[in-house]
Amino acid sequence: MSDQPKKKSKMLSSYSIVFLFLIFTAILTWFVPQSVVVNDHGTKKIIYDAILVKGKVMAGQGLQPMGLWDIIMAPAKGFVKAAQLCFALLMAGAFLHLLNYVGAMRAGIGWLLKRFTGKTLIVVLTFFSALFGAVYGLWEEIPAYSMAVVPLFVLAGYDVVTGIGVLTVGATAGNMASVVNPFSLGAAVGAIGNESLSLGSGIVLRLVLFVILYLVALAYMLQYAARVKKDPSKSIVAGLPVNTLVEEKQEEVEITSRQAWSIGLLVLIVLAMICGYMPWDSLKFADGTTLKTLVNLPLHLLGQSAGGGKSVGCRSLHPFRGLVF
C-alpha cells in the first residue's frame, strides 16, 4: 500500500455553493409551478401556479421550466435587478481591501491601541466593531484586522480569544442590529419589493437594538477578559498550541500622513452613508415640516446669503419644537 498521505478535502467556495443551489432551483422548475407573493392590504398573499409579467400576476400558467441558458443568464439578470446593492458591495469591498493593502487600517488600529489600554481598549474596539457591523456588515475583514489586534491584546496580558472576541462578538452585535447595513437590510428590502419600505423603515427600533446588543457584547467581553487576565488557566485555549502572532509581530507601524488621510476618508464615507440612510422625512414637526428641513438649513441659509437675503421660510425651525414620530 502507498504511504502517501491522503489529500485533505477542501470546502467548496461560496460561489460554487450558490451556483449548485441555482442549478437545483432550475431543476425544481421542471416539477414545481411558480408562485407569486403579493401585498394584499398590508398582508402577504401567495398566488400559486402564477407568474409575474410586467408587474401583473398571470395565474394558471403551469410549469415554467428553466434551461441551460436561463441558468447562465440568472446571475447577470440578478445583478441588473439589484444593481444598487451590487455596486455598493463592489465599491465598499474594493475600498476596504485597498485600505488593508496599503496598511492604513492596520496602522490606524495600532495608533488607537497605543493610546488605550485595559478595559478602555475593549470598550472602544468593541464599539467600533459593532458600529462597522451595523453600518457595512463587518465580517470578512476580521482576519485582516486580527493580525494587528491579537498580538497587542496578548502583550497587554489577555489571550488570543480576547482579541478575536472583541472583533467577532462586536461585529456580530452590529450585524444583528444592522442599523443601516445595505448588505443585509438592503438585500432584505430589495427582496421584499415593497416601494413603501426603505433602509430607514424601523430604524428607531434597530438603534435601540444596537445599544442593547452592544452593551450585552461588551459585558461579556469585559467579564471574559478580566477572568483571563487574572487567571490565564481559565482561557478557552489554555494549554493548546496556539500561535499568538507575537513572535511574528514586527516593530510598531507608524501611521503615515497618507494612511491618516485614507482613514479620515473612510470615516467621512461612513458618516455620509449613515446620514444618507437616515429617514429624515419620518421625523415631523407640528406644522407638517420634517427634520429634513432642519438638516438642509445650512444650505438654505447659504442660498439666502447668495440670493441677497431673501427669506427661506425658517419660522418653524426652532430645534425639535413639536417634534412627533
DOTINU-292501 format. One record per residue (C-alpha): residue number from 1; residue in one letter; chain; x, y, z. Coordinates in steps of 0.25 Angstrom, whole numbers, plus 2048, in hexadecimal, padded with zeros to 3 digits. Each point is the difference from the previous one (the first is absolute). Example, Ala and Ser with C-alpha at 12.3 -4.5 7.8 and 13.67 -1.06 7.14 Angstrom:
2
+-----+------+------+-----+-----+-----+
| pos | code | unit |   x |   y |   z |
+-----+------+------+-----+-----+-----+
|   1 |    A |    A | 831 | 7EE | 81F |
|   2 |    S |    A | 806 | 80E | 7FE |
+-----+------+------+-----+-----+-----+
//
This chain:
325
+-----+------+------+-----+-----+-----+
| pos | code | unit |   x |   y |   z |
+-----+------+------+-----+-----+-----+
|   1 |    M |    A | 800 | 800 | 800 |
|   2 |    S |    A | 804 | 80E | 7FD |
|   3 |    D |    A | 805 | 808 | 80C |
|   4 |    Q |    A | 7FD | 80D | 7F9 |
|   5 |    P |    A | 7F7 | 809 | 809 |
|   6 |    K |    A | 7F2 | 802 | 7FB |
|   7 |    K |    A | 7FC | 80D | 7FB |
|   8 |    K |    A | 7F7 | 808 | 809 |
|   9 |    S |    A | 7F3 | 804 | 7FB |
|  10 |    K |    A | 7FD | 80E | 7FE |
|  11 |    M |    A | 7F3 | 808 | 802 |
|  12 |    L |    A | 7F9 | 805 | 7F4 |
|  13 |    S |    A | 801 | 80F | 7FE |
|  14 |    S |    A | 7F4 | 808 | 802 |
|  15 |    Y |    A | 7FE | 802 | 7F1 |
|  16 |    S |    A | 800 | 7F1 | 7FE |
|  17 |    I |    A | 7F6 | 7FE | 80A |
|  18 |    V |    A | 7F7 | 80B | 7FB |
|  19 |    F |    A | 801 | 7FB | 7F2 |
|  20 |    L |    A | 7FC | 7F2 | 804 |
|  21 |    F |    A | 7F4 | 805 | 807 |
|  22 |    L |    A | 7FD | 808 | 7F3 |
|  23 |    I |    A | 800 | 7F3 | 7F8 |
|  24 |    F |    A | 7F8 | 7F9 | 80B |
|  25 |    T |    A | 7F5 | 80B | 7FF |
|  26 |    A |    A | 800 | 7FF | 7F1 |
|  27 |    I |    A | 7FE | 7F1 | 801 |
|  28 |    L |    A | 7F4 | 803 | 809 |
|  29 |    T |    A | 7F9 | 809 | 7F6 |
|  30 |    W |    A | 7FE | 7F3 | 7F7 |
|  31 |    F |    A | 7F7 | 7FA | 80B |
|  32 |    V |    A | 7FB | 80C | 809 |
|  33 |    P |    A | 7F8 | 80B | 7FA |
|  34 |    Q |    A | 804 | 80E | 804 |
|  35 |    S |    A | 7F9 | 809 | 80A |
|  36 |    V |    A | 7FE | 80F | 802 |
|  37 |    V |    A | 800 | 807 | 80D |
|  38 |    V |    A | 7F8 | 80D | 800 |
|  39 |    N |    A | 7FC | 80A | 80B |
|  40 |    D |    A | 7F2 | 800 | 802 |
|  41 |    H |    A | 7FC | 80C | 809 |
|  42 |    G |    A | 80C | 7FE | 809 |
|  43 |    T |    A | 800 | 7F1 | 800 |
|  44 |    K |    A | 808 | 7F6 | 7F8 |
|  45 |    K |    A | 7F8 | 7F8 | 7F7 |
|  46 |    I |    A | 806 | 7F4 | 7F8 |
|  47 |    I |    A | 7FA | 7FD | 7F2 |
|  48 |    Y |    A | 803 | 7F2 | 7FC |
|  49 |    D |    A | 803 | 7FC | 7F1 |
|  50 |    A |    A | 802 | 80E | 7FB |
|  51 |    I |    A | 80B | 809 | 7FA |
|  52 |    L |    A | 802 | 80F | 801 |
|  53 |    V |    A | 800 | 807 | 7F2 |
|  54 |    K |    A | 803 | 80F | 800 |
|  55 |    G |    A | 7FB | 801 | 80E |
|  56 |    K |    A | 7F3 | 7F9 | 7FD |
|  57 |    V |    A | 7FD | 7F2 | 806 |
|  58 |    M |    A | 7FD | 7F5 | 7F6 |
|  59 |    A |    A | 7F9 | 7F4 | 806 |
|  60 |    G |    A | 7FF | 7F2 | 7FB |
|  61 |    Q |    A | 80C | 800 | 7F7 |
|  62 |    G |    A | 805 | 7F2 | 804 |
|  63 |    L |    A | 80F | 7FC | 801 |
|  64 |    Q |    A | 80A | 80A | 7FC |
|  65 |    P |    A | 80D | 7F7 | 7FE |
|  66 |    M |    A | 80D | 807 | 7FF |
|  67 |    G |    A | 80B | 7FC | 7F7 |
|  68 |    L |    A | 80F | 801 | 7FF |
|  69 |    W |    A | 800 | 80E | 7FA |
|  70 |    D |    A | 7F7 | 804 | 80C |
|  71 |    I |    A | 80A | 7FB | 80A |
|  72 |    I |    A | 80B | 807 | 7F9 |
|  73 |    M |    A | 7F8 | 80E | 7FF |
|  74 |    A |    A | 7FB | 7FF | 80E |
|  75 |    P |    A | 80C | 807 | 807 |
|  76 |    A |    A | 800 | 80B | 7F5 |
|  77 |    K |    A | 7F1 | 802 | 802 |
|  78 |    G |    A | 801 | 800 | 80F |
|  79 |    F |    A | 80C | 80A | 7FF |
|  80 |    V |    A | 7F7 | 80A | 7F8 |
|  81 |    K |    A | 7F4 | 7FE | 809 |
|  82 |    A |    A | 808 | 803 | 80C |
|  83 |    A |    A | 80A | 80A | 7FA |
|  84 |    Q |    A | 800 | 80A | 80B |
|  85 |    L |    A | 804 | 7F5 | 80B |
|  86 |    C |    A | 80A | 7F9 | 7F6 |
|  87 |    F |    A | 807 | 80D | 7FD |
|  88 |    A |    A | 800 | 804 | 80F |
|  89 |    L |    A | 806 | 7F2 | 803 |
|  90 |    L |    A | 80B | 802 | 7F6 |
|  91 |    M |    A | 804 | 80E | 803 |
|  92 |    A |    A | 800 | 7FE | 80F |
|  93 |    G |    A | 808 | 7F3 | 7FF |
|  94 |    A |    A | 80A | 806 | 7F7 |
|  95 |    F |    A | 802 | 80C | 809 |
|  96 |    L |    A | 802 | 7F7 | 80C |
|  97 |    H |    A | 80A | 7F7 | 7F9 |
|  98 |    L |    A | 807 | 80B | 7FB |
|  99 |    L |    A | 802 | 806 | 80E |
| 100 |    N |    A | 804 | 7F2 | 805 |
| 101 |    Y |    A | 80A | 7FF | 7F4 |
| 102 |    V |    A | 807 | 80E | 803 |
| 103 |    G |    A | 800 | 7FD | 80F |
| 104 |    A |    A | 7F7 | 80B | 804 |
| 105 |    M |    A | 7F7 | 7F8 | 808 |
| 106 |    R |    A | 80B | 7F9 | 808 |
| 107 |    A |    A | 807 | 80D | 803 |
| 108 |    G |    A | 7F4 | 806 | 804 |
| 109 |    I |    A | 7FC | 7F5 | 80A |
| 110 |    G |    A | 80E | 800 | 805 |
| 111 |    W |    A | 7FF | 80F | 803 |
| 112 |    L |    A | 7F3 | 7FE | 807 |
| 113 |    L |    A | 806 | 7F4 | 808 |
| 114 |    K |    A | 80C | 808 | 805 |
| 115 |    R |    A | 7F7 | 80B | 806 |
| 116 |    F |    A | 7F6 | 7F7 | 807 |
| 117 |    T |    A | 803 | 7F4 | 80A |
| 118 |    G |    A | 7F8 | 7F6 | 808 |
| 119 |    K |    A | 7F1 | 802 | 801 |
| 120 |    T |    A | 800 | 80D | 7F8 |
| 121 |    L |    A | 807 | 7F9 | 7F5 |
| 122 |    I |    A | 7F5 | 7F5 | 800 |
| 123 |    V |    A | 7F5 | 80A | 801 |
| 124 |    V |    A | 805 | 808 | 7F4 |
| 125 |    L |    A | 803 | 7F5 | 7F7 |
| 126 |    T |    A | 7F3 | 7F8 | 803 |
| 127 |    F |    A | 7F9 | 80D | 7FD |
| 128 |    F |    A | 807 | 802 | 7F2 |
| 129 |    S |    A | 7FE | 7F1 | 7FD |
| 130 |    A |    A | 7F1 | 801 | 803 |
| 131 |    L |    A | 7FF | 80D | 7F8 |
| 132 |    F |    A | 807 | 7FB | 7F4 |
| 133 |    G |    A | 7F7 | 7F4 | 801 |
| 134 |    A |    A | 7F3 | 808 | 800 |
| 135 |    V |    A | 805 | 80A | 7F5 |
| 136 |    Y |    A | 806 | 7F7 | 7F6 |
| 137 |    G |    A | 800 | 7F2 | 805 |
| 138 |    L |    A | 80E | 7FE | 805 |
| 139 |    W |    A | 804 | 7F1 | 800 |
| 140 |    E |    A | 808 | 7FB | 7F4 |
| 141 |    E |    A | 80A | 80B | 804 |
| 142 |    I |    A | 802 | 7FB | 80E |
| 143 |    P |    A | 80C | 7F7 | 7FD |
| 144 |    A |    A | 808 | 80C | 7FA |
| 145 |    Y |    A | 7FD | 808 | 80D |
| 146 |    S |    A | 803 | 7F5 | 809 |
| 147 |    M |    A | 80F | 800 | 7FB |
| 148 |    A |    A | 801 | 80D | 808 |
| 149 |    V |    A | 7F7 | 7FE | 80B |
| 150 |    V |    A | 803 | 7F2 | 805 |
| 151 |    P |    A | 80F | 803 | 803 |
| 152 |    L |    A | 7FD | 80D | 808 |
| 153 |    F |    A | 7F6 | 7F9 | 808 |
| 154 |    V |    A | 809 | 7F5 | 803 |
| 155 |    L |    A | 80B | 80A | 804 |
| 156 |    A |    A | 7F6 | 807 | 809 |
| 157 |    G |    A | 7FE | 7F3 | 808 |
| 158 |    Y |    A | 7F4 | 7FB | 7FA |
| 159 |    D |    A | 7FF | 7F3 | 7F7 |
| 160 |    V |    A | 7FD | 7FE | 7F1 |
| 161 |    V |    A | 7F1 | 7FE | 802 |
| 162 |    T |    A | 7FF | 80E | 806 |
| 163 |    G |    A | 806 | 806 | 7F4 |
| 164 |    I |    A | 7F7 | 7F8 | 7F6 |
| 165 |    G |    A | 7F4 | 802 | 809 |
| 166 |    V |    A | 801 | 80F | 800 |
| 167 |    L |    A | 7FF | 7FF | 7F1 |
| 168 |    T |    A | 7F6 | 7F5 | 7FE |
| 169 |    V |    A | 7F7 | 802 | 80C |
| 170 |    G |    A | 7FF | 80F | 7FD |
| 171 |    A |    A | 7FE | 7FE | 7F1 |
| 172 |    T |    A | 7F5 | 7F5 | 803 |
| 173 |    A |    A | 7F9 | 80A | 809 |
| 174 |    G |    A | 800 | 80B | 7F5 |
| 175 |    N |    A | 7FC | 7F6 | 7F5 |
| 176 |    M |    A | 7F4 | 7FB | 808 |
| 177 |    A |    A | 7FB | 80F | 802 |
| 178 |    S |    A | 804 | 804 | 7F1 |
| 179 |    V |    A | 7FC | 80E | 802 |
| 180 |    V |    A | 804 | 804 | 7F2 |
| 181 |    N |    A | 807 | 7F4 | 7FB |
| 182 |    P |    A | 7FD | 800 | 7F1 |
| 183 |    F |    A | 805 | 7F2 | 7FE |
| 184 |    S |    A | 7F6 | 7F9 | 809 |
| 185 |    L |    A | 7F5 | 80B | 803 |
| 186 |    G |    A | 801 | 805 | 7F2 |
| 187 |    A |    A | 7FF | 7F2 | 7FA |
| 188 |    A |    A | 7F4 | 7FD | 808 |
| 189 |    V |    A | 7F9 | 80D | 7FC |
| 190 |    G |    A | 803 | 7FD | 7F1 |
| 191 |    A |    A | 7FB | 7F2 | 801 |
| 192 |    I |    A | 7F3 | 804 | 806 |
| 193 |    G |    A | 7FE | 80A | 7F5 |
| 194 |    N |    A | 7F6 | 809 | 808 |
| 195 |    E |    A | 802 | 80E | 7FB |
| 196 |    S |    A | 7FC | 806 | 80D |
| 197 |    L |    A | 80C | 7F9 | 807 |
| 198 |    S |    A | 80E | 806 | 801 |
| 199 |    L |    A | 80C | 7FF | 808 |
| 200 |    G |    A | 7FA | 80A | 809 |
| 201 |    S |    A | 7F4 | 7F7 | 804 |
| 202 |    G |    A | 800 | 7FC | 80E |
| 203 |    I |    A | 80E | 807 | 803 |
| 204 |    V |    A | 7FC | 805 | 80E |
| 205 |    L |    A | 7FE | 7F1 | 804 |
| 206 |    R |    A | 80D | 7FC | 7FA |
| 207 |    L |    A | 807 | 80B | 807 |
| 208 |    V |    A | 7FA | 7FB | 80D |
| 209 |    L |    A | 804 | 7F2 | 7FD |
| 210 |    F |    A | 80E | 805 | 7FC |
| 211 |    V |    A | 802 | 806 | 80E |
| 212 |    I |    A | 7FB | 7F4 | 807 |
| 213 |    L |    A | 808 | 7F6 | 7F8 |
| 214 |    Y |    A | 80D | 808 | 802 |
| 215 |    L |    A | 7FE | 801 | 80F |
| 216 |    V |    A | 7FE | 7F1 | 801 |
| 217 |    A |    A | 80C | 7FD | 7F7 |
| 218 |    L |    A | 809 | 80A | 808 |
| 219 |    A |    A | 7FB | 7FA | 80D |
| 220 |    Y |    A | 804 | 7F2 | 7FB |
| 221 |    M |    A | 80E | 804 | 7FB |
| 222 |    L |    A | 803 | 808 | 80C |
| 223 |    Q |    A | 7FD | 7F5 | 809 |
| 224 |    Y |    A | 807 | 7F6 | 7F8 |
| 225 |    A |    A | 80D | 809 | 7FF |
| 226 |    A |    A | 800 | 803 | 80F |
| 227 |    R |    A | 7FF | 7F1 | 803 |
| 228 |    V |    A | 80B | 7FC | 7F6 |
| 229 |    K |    A | 80A | 80B | 804 |
| 230 |    K |    A | 7FE | 7FC | 80F |
| 231 |    D |    A | 802 | 7F1 | 7FD |
| 232 |    P |    A | 805 | 7FD | 7F2 |
| 233 |    S |    A | 7FD | 7F1 | 803 |
| 234 |    K |    A | 7F1 | 804 | 7FE |
| 235 |    S |    A | 802 | 803 | 7F2 |
| 236 |    I |    A | 7F8 | 7F8 | 7F6 |
| 237 |    V |    A | 80D | 7FD | 7F9 |
| 238 |    A |    A | 809 | 7FD | 80C |
| 239 |    G |    A | 80A | 7F5 | 7FE |
| 240 |    L |    A | 7FD | 800 | 7F1 |
| 241 |    P |    A | 80C | 803 | 7F6 |
| 242 |    V |    A | 7FA | 80D | 7FB |
| 243 |    N |    A | 808 | 80A | 7F8 |
| 244 |    T |    A | 7FE | 80D | 806 |
| 245 |    L |    A | 807 | 807 | 7F5 |
| 246 |    V |    A | 809 | 807 | 80A |
| 247 |    E |    A | 80D | 7F9 | 7FB |
| 248 |    E |    A | 7FC | 805 | 7F2 |
| 249 |    K |    A | 7FD | 80E | 804 |
| 250 |    Q |    A | 809 | 80A | 7F9 |
| 251 |    E |    A | 804 | 80D | 806 |
| 252 |    E |    A | 7F4 | 80A | 802 |
| 253 |    V |    A | 7FB | 806 | 7F3 |
| 254 |    E |    A | 800 | 80F | 800 |
| 255 |    I |    A | 7F4 | 806 | 7FA |
| 256 |    T |    A | 804 | 809 | 7F4 |
| 257 |    S |    A | 7F8 | 80C | 7FB |
| 258 |    R |    A | 7FB | 7F9 | 7F4 |
| 259 |    Q |    A | 7FB | 7F5 | 809 |
| 260 |    A |    A | 7FA | 80A | 809 |
| 261 |    W |    A | 7F9 | 807 | 7F5 |
| 262 |    S |    A | 7FB | 7F2 | 7FB |
| 263 |    I |    A | 7FA | 7FD | 80D |
| 264 |    G |    A | 7FA | 80E | 801 |
| 265 |    L |    A | 7F9 | 7FE | 7F3 |
| 266 |    L |    A | 7FA | 7F3 | 804 |
| 267 |    V |    A | 7FA | 807 | 80D |
| 268 |    L |    A | 7FA | 80A | 7F7 |
| 269 |    I |    A | 7FA | 7F6 | 7F6 |
| 270 |    V |    A | 7FA | 7F8 | 80C |
| 271 |    L |    A | 7FA | 80D | 806 |
| 272 |    A |    A | 7FB | 804 | 7F2 |
| 273 |    M |    A | 7FA | 7F2 | 7FF |
| 274 |    I |    A | 7F9 | 801 | 80D |
| 275 |    C |    A | 7FB | 80E | 7FD |
| 276 |    G |    A | 7FB | 7FB | 7F3 |
| 277 |    Y |    A | 7F8 | 7F4 | 805 |
| 278 |    M |    A | 7FA | 808 | 80C |
| 279 |    P |    A | 7F1 | 802 | 7FD |
| 280 |    W |    A | 800 | 80F | 803 |
| 281 |    D |    A | 7F2 | 801 | 7FA |
| 282 |    S |    A | 7FA | 7F7 | 80B |
| 283 |    L |    A | 803 | 80A | 80B |
| 284 |    K |    A | 7F5 | 80A | 7FF |
| 285 |    F |    A | 7FD | 80D | 806 |
| 286 |    A |    A | 7F3 | 805 | 805 |
| 287 |    D |    A | 7FE | 809 | 7F4 |
| 288 |    G |    A | 802 | 7F4 | 7F6 |
| 289 |    T |    A | 80E | 803 | 7FC |
| 290 |    T |    A | 80B | 7F5 | 803 |
| 291 |    L |    A | 80D | 800 | 806 |
| 292 |    K |    A | 806 | 7FF | 7F1 |
| 293 |    T |    A | 7FD | 80F | 800 |
| 294 |    L |    A | 808 | 803 | 80C |
| 295 |    V |    A | 80C | 7F7 | 7FB |
| 296 |    N |    A | 7FF | 808 | 7F3 |
| 297 |    L |    A | 800 | 80D | 807 |
| 298 |    P |    A | 80F | 803 | 7FE |
| 299 |    L |    A | 7FE | 7FF | 7F1 |
| 300 |    H |    A | 7F3 | 809 | 801 |
| 301 |    L |    A | 808 | 80A | 808 |
| 302 |    L |    A | 80B | 800 | 7F5 |
| 303 |    G |    A | 7F6 | 802 | 7F5 |
| 304 |    Q |    A | 7FA | 80B | 808 |
| 305 |    S |    A | 80D | 807 | 801 |
| 306 |    A |    A | 803 | 7FE | 7F1 |
| 307 |    G |    A | 7F2 | 805 | 7FD |
| 308 |    G |    A | 801 | 80D | 807 |
| 309 |    G |    A | 7FA | 7FD | 80D |
| 310 |    K |    A | 7F2 | 7FB | 7FB |
| 311 |    S |    A | 7F8 | 7F8 | 80A |
| 312 |    V |    A | 801 | 7F1 | 7FF |
| 313 |    G |    A | 7F4 | 7FD | 80A |
| 314 |    C |    A | 807 | 7FB | 80C |
| 315 |    R |    A | 7F6 | 805 | 80A |
| 316 |    S |    A | 7FD | 7F2 | 805 |
| 317 |    L |    A | 80E | 7FB | 801 |
| 318 |    H |    A | 802 | 802 | 80F |
| 319 |    P |    A | 808 | 7F3 | 804 |
| 320 |    F |    A | 7F6 | 7F5 | 803 |
| 321 |    R |    A | 7F4 | 809 | 802 |
| 322 |    G |    A | 7F4 | 7F7 | 800 |
| 323 |    L |    A | 807 | 7F4 | 7FB |
| 324 |    V |    A | 7F7 | 7F4 | 7FD |
| 325 |    F |    A | 803 | 7F2 | 7FB |
+-----+------+------+-----+-----+-----+
//
